[in-house]
Amino acid sequence: MIKKFKKKENSMENITMYQLAKLLFPIPRSITGDGIRKSFRIFRELHSEFCTLTFKSGERVGDWEIPDEWEISDAYIELEDKTRICEFQKCNLSVIGYSTSINKTLSFEELIPHLHYREDLPNAIPYITSYYKKYWGFCLEYNIFKKLNRSQKFKCFIDSNHKKGNLELIEAIIKSKNKFNKDIFFSSYLCHPSMANNELSGPVVMNEIIKYTKQLKNRKYNYRFVLLPETIGSIAYLSKKAKDLKKRVICGFNLSCCGDDFKFTHIQSPFGNNLADIALKAALIGKKNVITKSFLERGSDERQYCSPRIKLPICGFSRSKYGEYKEYHTSLDNLSFISQEGLNGSFKVIKSIIDALEFGMYPKTLSFGEPQLGKRGLYSNLSNDISGQQRDTVGIRMDILAYCDGNTSIFEISIITKVPLDLVVEELKLLFFHKLIEVKND
């Protein structure tokens, strides 16, 4: 998979987020099986730091049990005129995930309990699974369903099987270059087929974050990344890693639905006040159409990371939140729904948080009272010689300095002053250069 793309694009190192999504999109994934393994293989080839964690079918993880592997090679419904609908080879959403095999000819009345569609989205194929209960079924556009001749017979064919095997996930740790041995954590899921925003945007933004953290000089933090099948994967991961995570992670984000151009969404932790919540709130200052959601509106793996016996300092980050855009969990969540610009917007939000953490969490002024900025070229020496733009800049600079007490975090300063986080970092770097502040991380 990677080698073919190398010939076409010359360098996987320079692959854009959108190109990576395009590469991953056709792979028929589920929570187990060859599809998710192929997807993980791409990320392992991109970053040798990724290692695989394996859980056997039947293994207990928390209150859950690892399911059997599911394999599928083909599926379709054939009409009496030999026309085929619900063809797996054309759209892998056409079959209910984890469907059992079938090769029978049925009446419409026998078939109807196994057909799924969306009347509100008549041109969309819905995405449906039945991971933990044996079932078979097909998904199709409502417009096609309406045209079916109900007096005919339907040949239903699904070539699939369930077998003992493994559930896999991958983890990478980009280690700190100093002794401040704490982790910044990122998680996303990679288990659904052919949905771009819901499924692929989180992992491809994560890939960009990994590239960025690897090139940071003198990293102050470890950066820990995990890609897994949603829900069962995060529970399995926590069953092995919870103790280490609780010891090391000081801030983390579950990345989901990060690729569209419409909104920025903060899904809060249970009390909305951990370091990740504060950091993300600061990073979203100045962005248009920012939505804050209570933990009561959670839905992805933040459910597991913030559960009562785990309580990691993590929150969720999305553009348009899962379940709240009409294309969600349908074939309309395709590559045209996301964009490189939308993905870049998500990456820049996370980058601003990383830059703030790496600069130093707690800035502290070194002057007794306000420093004299004028002699350093940071403030006009003439009281009437300050233009509107300069007045704004100087005002921001003075406001930021006013909260550099060594106890107020860089994120809190951004929130209090209502200044975008990246601008706060820029100002603090300038003040640090002029030896007006010092910084510490704890």
C-alpha positions in Angstrom: 0.0 0.0 0.0 2.7 2.5 1.0 5.1 1.5 -1.9 2.4 2.1 -4.5 1.7 5.5 -3.1 5.4 6.3 -3.0 5.8 5.9 -6.7 2.9 8.2 -7.3 3.6 10.9 -4.8 7.4 10.4 -4.5 7.5 10.9 -0.7 5.3 9.6 2.0 7.1 12.0 4.4 5.4 14.9 2.7 2.0 13.3 2.3 -0.8 15.8 3.2 -3.5 15.0 5.6 -6.1 14.9 2.8 -3.9 12.6 0.7 -3.5 10.2 3.7 -7.3 10.2 4.2 -7.7 9.4 0.5 -5.2 6.5 0.8 -7.1 5.0 3.8 -10.6 5.6 2.6 -11.3 2.5 0.5 -10.0 0.0 3.1 -12.9 -2.1 4.5 -12.3 -1.7 8.2 -14.0 -3.1 11.3 -13.0 -3.4 14.9 -10.9 -6.5 14.0 -9.6 -8.2 10.9 -7.4 -7.5 7.9 -8.9 -4.0 7.2 -7.8 -2.4 10.4 -4.5 -4.2 10.3 -3.8 -2.8 6.9 -4.7 0.7 8.1 -2.4 0.3 11.1 0.4 -0.9 8.9 0.4 2.4 7.0 0.8 4.3 10.3 3.6 2.0 11.4 5.4 2.6 8.2 5.0 6.3 8.6 6.3 6.2 12.1 8.5 3.4 13.4 7.7 4.4 16.9 4.3 2.7 16.7 4.1 -0.7 18.4 1.2 -3.1 18.4 -0.8 -4.2 21.4 -2.7 -7.4 20.9 -5.7 -8.9 22.7 -7.0 -12.4 22.0 -10.6 -13.2 21.2 -12.5 -14.1 24.4 -10.1 -12.2 26.6 -11.8 -10.2 29.3 -11.1 -6.4 29.4 -13.0 -4.7 32.1 -16.6 -5.7 31.8 -16.2 -6.5 28.1 -14.9 -9.5 26.1 -12.8 -9.3 23.0 -14.9 -10.5 20.1 -14.0 -12.9 17.4 -12.4 -11.6 14.2 -14.7 -10.8 11.3 -13.7 -11.4 7.7 -15.8 -10.6 4.6 -14.9 -11.0 1.0 -18.1 -10.2 -0.8 -21.8 -9.5 -0.4 -24.8 -8.4 -2.5 -28.5 -8.8 -3.1 -29.4 -10.1 -6.6 -32.8 -9.4 -8.1 -34.7 -11.7 -10.5 -33.3 -9.8 -13.5 -29.8 -10.5 -12.3 -29.3 -6.8 -11.3 -27.4 -6.4 -8.1 -27.9 -4.0 -5.3 -26.1 -3.5 -1.9 -22.8 -4.6 -3.4 -20.0 -4.7 -0.9 -17.4 -4.4 -3.6 -18.9 -1.0 -4.6 -19.5 0.4 -1.1 -18.4 -1.4 2.0 -21.1 0.3 4.0 -23.7 -1.8 2.2 -23.4 -4.7 4.6 -24.1 -4.5 8.4 -20.7 -4.7 10.1 -20.0 -8.2 11.6 -22.9 -9.7 9.5 -23.0 -13.5 9.6 -22.9 -15.3 6.2 -26.0 -16.1 4.2 -26.7 -17.5 0.8 -30.5 -17.7 0.4 -33.3 -16.6 -1.8 -36.0 -14.7 0.2 -39.3 -13.0 -0.3 -39.7 -9.3 0.3 -41.4 -10.0 3.6 -38.6 -12.3 4.7 -36.0 -9.7 3.6 -37.4 -6.5 5.0 -36.3 -7.0 8.6 -32.7 -7.1 7.2 -32.8 -3.9 5.2 -31.8 -0.6 6.6 -32.1 2.9 5.1 -32.6 6.5 6.0 -35.9 8.1 4.8 -34.5 11.6 5.8 -31.4 11.1 3.6 -32.8 9.2 0.6 -29.5 9.1 -1.3 -27.4 8.0 1.6 -26.3 4.5 2.6 -26.4 4.3 6.5 -23.5 2.7 8.5 -24.8 0.1 11.0 -23.0 -2.6 12.9 -23.9 -5.6 15.1 -20.6 -6.4 16.8 -21.9 -8.4 19.8 -25.0 -10.1 18.6 -25.3 -12.4 15.6 -27.2 -10.8 12.7 -27.0 -10.2 9.0 -28.3 -7.3 7.0 -27.8 -4.8 4.2 -27.9 -1.0 4.0 -29.1 0.9 1.0 -30.4 4.2 -0.2 -34.1 4.8 0.5 -34.6 5.8 -3.1 -33.5 2.4 -4.2 -35.5 0.7 -1.5 -38.7 2.5 -2.7 -38.3 1.1 -6.3 -38.0 -2.6 -5.3 -40.5 -4.9 -6.8 -42.1 -6.4 -3.7 -43.5 -9.4 -5.5 -40.1 -10.8 -6.6 -37.6 -13.0 -4.9 -34.2 -11.7 -3.7 -31.0 -13.7 -3.6 -29.1 -12.6 -0.5 -25.4 -13.4 -0.4 -22.8 -12.6 2.3 -19.5 -14.4 2.2 -18.2 -13.8 5.7 -16.9 -15.7 8.7 -16.1 -15.2 12.4 -13.0 -16.8 13.8 -10.8 -16.7 16.9 -8.1 -14.1 16.4 -7.0 -10.8 17.8 -8.0 -7.3 18.4 -5.1 -4.9 17.8 -4.3 -1.3 18.5 -1.1 0.7 18.1 0.7 3.1 20.4 3.7 5.5 19.9 5.6 7.5 22.4 7.8 10.4 21.3 10.0 10.8 24.3 11.1 14.0 26.0 14.7 15.2 25.8 14.8 16.2 29.4 13.9 14.8 32.8 10.4 16.3 32.9 8.8 12.9 32.4 5.2 13.7 31.8 3.0 12.8 28.9 0.7 14.7 26.5 -1.8 12.2 25.2 -3.7 11.9 21.9 -6.2 9.2 21.0 -8.2 8.5 17.9 -10.1 5.6 16.4 -9.7 3.7 13.1 -12.3 1.0 12.8 -15.1 2.2 10.5 -15.2 1.8 6.8 -15.4 4.5 4.2 -16.3 7.6 6.3 -14.0 10.5 6.0 -14.8 12.9 8.8 -16.1 10.5 11.4 -13.4 7.9 10.8 -10.3 9.3 9.1 -9.9 12.9 10.1 -8.8 12.2 13.6 -6.0 9.7 12.6 -4.7 11.9 9.8 -4.6 15.0 12.1 -2.8 12.8 14.6 -0.3 11.9 12.0 0.5 15.6 11.4 0.8 16.1 15.2 3.3 13.2 15.4 5.4 14.7 12.6 5.4 18.1 14.4 6.3 16.7 17.8 9.1 14.6 16.4 10.8 17.7 15.0 10.6 19.7 18.2 14.0 20.5 19.6 14.5 19.9 23.4 11.0 18.5 23.9 9.9 19.1 27.5 7.2 16.4 27.4 6.6 12.9 26.2 3.9 12.7 23.5 1.9 9.6 23.6 -0.4 8.6 20.6 -2.8 5.7 20.3 -4.9 4.5 17.4 -7.5 1.9 18.2 -11.0 0.5 17.5 -13.4 2.8 19.2 -14.9 1.8 22.7 -13.6 -1.8 22.9 -10.1 -0.7 21.9 -9.9 2.1 24.5 -11.2 -0.2 27.2 -8.7 -2.9 26.2 -5.9 -0.2 26.1 -6.8 1.0 29.6 -6.8 -2.6 30.9 -3.1 -2.7 30.2 -2.0 1.0 30.5 -4.3 2.7 33.0 -1.7 2.7 35.8 1.0 4.2 33.7 -1.4 6.7 32.1 -2.7 7.9 35.4 0.9 8.4 36.6 2.2 10.3 33.5 -0.6 12.0 31.5 -1.2 15.6 32.5 -3.2 16.6 29.4 -4.8 14.8 26.5 -7.3 15.0 23.7 -9.6 12.5 22.0 -9.6 13.5 18.3 -12.8 12.8 16.3 -14.5 14.4 13.3 -11.7 17.0 12.7 -11.9 17.5 8.9 -14.8 19.7 7.9 -14.9 23.5 7.6 -17.9 24.4 9.7 -17.4 24.4 13.5 -14.9 23.8 16.3 -16.3 21.7 19.2 -14.9 21.2 22.7 -16.4 18.1 24.4 -15.7 18.8 28.0 -14.4 16.4 30.7 -16.9 15.5 33.4 -16.4 18.8 35.3 -14.9 20.8 32.4 -12.0 22.1 34.4 -9.0 19.8 33.8 -5.8 21.1 32.0 -7.0 19.8 28.6 -10.3 21.7 29.0 -8.5 24.9 29.9 -5.9 24.5 27.1 -8.5 23.8 24.4 -10.7 26.7 25.6 -7.7 29.0 25.2 -6.8 27.5 21.8 -10.2 28.2 20.4 -10.3 31.9 21.4 -10.8 33.9 18.2 -12.1 31.0 16.2 -15.5 31.3 14.5 -18.5 29.1 15.4 -17.0 27.5 18.6 -19.3 25.1 20.3 -18.8 23.8 23.9 -20.5 20.6 24.8 -21.0 19.1 28.3 -19.6 15.7 29.2 -23.3 14.7 29.3 -23.1 15.0 25.5 -20.0 12.7 25.2 -20.0 9.9 22.7 -16.5 8.8 21.7 -13.6 7.4 23.7 -13.5 10.3 26.2 -16.2 8.2 27.8 -13.6 5.6 28.8 -10.7 7.9 29.6 -12.8 10.1 31.9 -14.7 7.2 33.5 -14.9 7.2 37.3 -12.1 4.7 38.0 -9.8 6.2 35.3 -10.2 10.0 35.4 -7.5 11.0 33.0 -7.2 14.8 32.3 -8.6 14.5 28.8 -11.4 16.1 26.8 -12.7 15.7 23.3 -12.0 17.8 20.2 -14.0 17.9 17.0 -15.0 20.2 14.2 -18.6 19.3 13.6 -19.4 16.9 16.5 -20.2 13.3 15.8 -23.9 12.7 15.6 -24.7 16.4 15.0 -24.2 16.7 11.2 -26.6 15.0 8.9 -24.0 13.1 6.9 -22.7 11.3 10.0 -22.6 7.5 9.8 -23.6 7.5 6.2 -22.0 7.3 2.8 -22.4 11.1 2.5 -19.5 11.4 5.0 -17.1 11.0 2.1 -13.9 12.7 0.9 -15.9 15.7 -0.4 -17.1 16.4 3.2 -13.6 17.1 4.5 -10.9 19.4 3.1 -7.2 20.0 3.6 -8.2 23.5 4.9 -10.5 21.9 7.5 -7.9 19.4 8.6 -5.3 22.2 8.8 -7.6 24.2 11.1 -7.7 21.3 13.5 -4.0 20.8 13.4 -3.3 24.5 14.1 -5.5 24.3 17.2 -3.6 21.4 18.7 -0.2 22.9 17.5 -1.0 26.1 19.5 -1.5 24.0 22.7 1.8 22.1 22.1 3.7 25.3 21.5 2.3 26.8 24.7 3.2 23.7 26.7 6.7 23.6 25.2 7.3 27.3 25.9 6.5 26.9 29.6 3.3 26.5 31.5 3.7 29.2 34.2 5.3 32.6 33.2 6.6 34.8 36.0 7.6 38.5 35.7 11.1 39.4 36.9 10.5 43.1 37.4 9.4 44.9 40.6 6.1 46.5 39.4 5.6 47.1 35.6 8.8 46.9 33.6 9.8 49.8 31.4 9.0 48.6 28.0 10.0 51.8 26.2 13.8 51.3 26.7 13.5 47.9 25.1 11.6 49.1 22.1 8.4 47.5 23.3 6.5 50.7 24.0 6.7 54.2 22.5 8.6 56.7 24.7 6.3 59.5 23.6 2.9 59.4 25.4 1.0 60.7 22.3 2.9 58.6 19.7 0.9 55.3 19.9 -1.2 54.3 16.8 -4.4 52.3 17.2 -2.7 49.1 16.2 0.3 49.7 18.4 -2.0 50.6 21.3 -3.8 47.3 20.9 -0.5 45.4 20.8 0.9 47.3 23.8 -2.4 46.8 25.7 -2.3 43.1 25.0 1.4 43.0 26.1 0.7 44.8 29.4 -2.4 42.7 30.1 -0.4 39.5 29.6 2.4 40.8 31.8 -0.1 41.6 34.5 -0.9 38.0 35.0 2.6 36.6 34.9 2.7 35.7 38.6 4.2 32.2 38.2 1.0 30.6 39.3 -1.4 31.5 36.5 -1.0 29.2 33.5 -0.4 30.4 30.0 -3.8 29.0 29.1 -5.5 30.8 31.9 -3.8 34.1 30.8 -5.2 33.6 27.3 -8.7 33.0 28.7 -8.6 35.9 31.1 -7.3 38.4 28.6 -9.4 36.9 25.7 -6.2 36.9 23.6 -5.8 33.9 21.2 -3.3 31.4 22.6 -0.9 31.5 19.7 -0.6 35.3 20.2 -0.1 34.9 23.9 2.8 32.5 23.2 4.3 35.0 20.7 4.1 37.8 23.2 5.6 35.7 26.0 8.5 34.7 23.8 9.2 38.3 23.1 9.1 39.1 26.8 11.4 36.2 27.6 13.8 37.3 24.9 14.1 40.7 26.7 14.6 38.9 30.0 11.4 40.3 31.5 9.9 36.9 32.5 11.0 33.4 33.4 8.9 30.3 32.8 8.4 27.0 34.6 6.4 23.9 33.9 5.2 22.9 37.3 
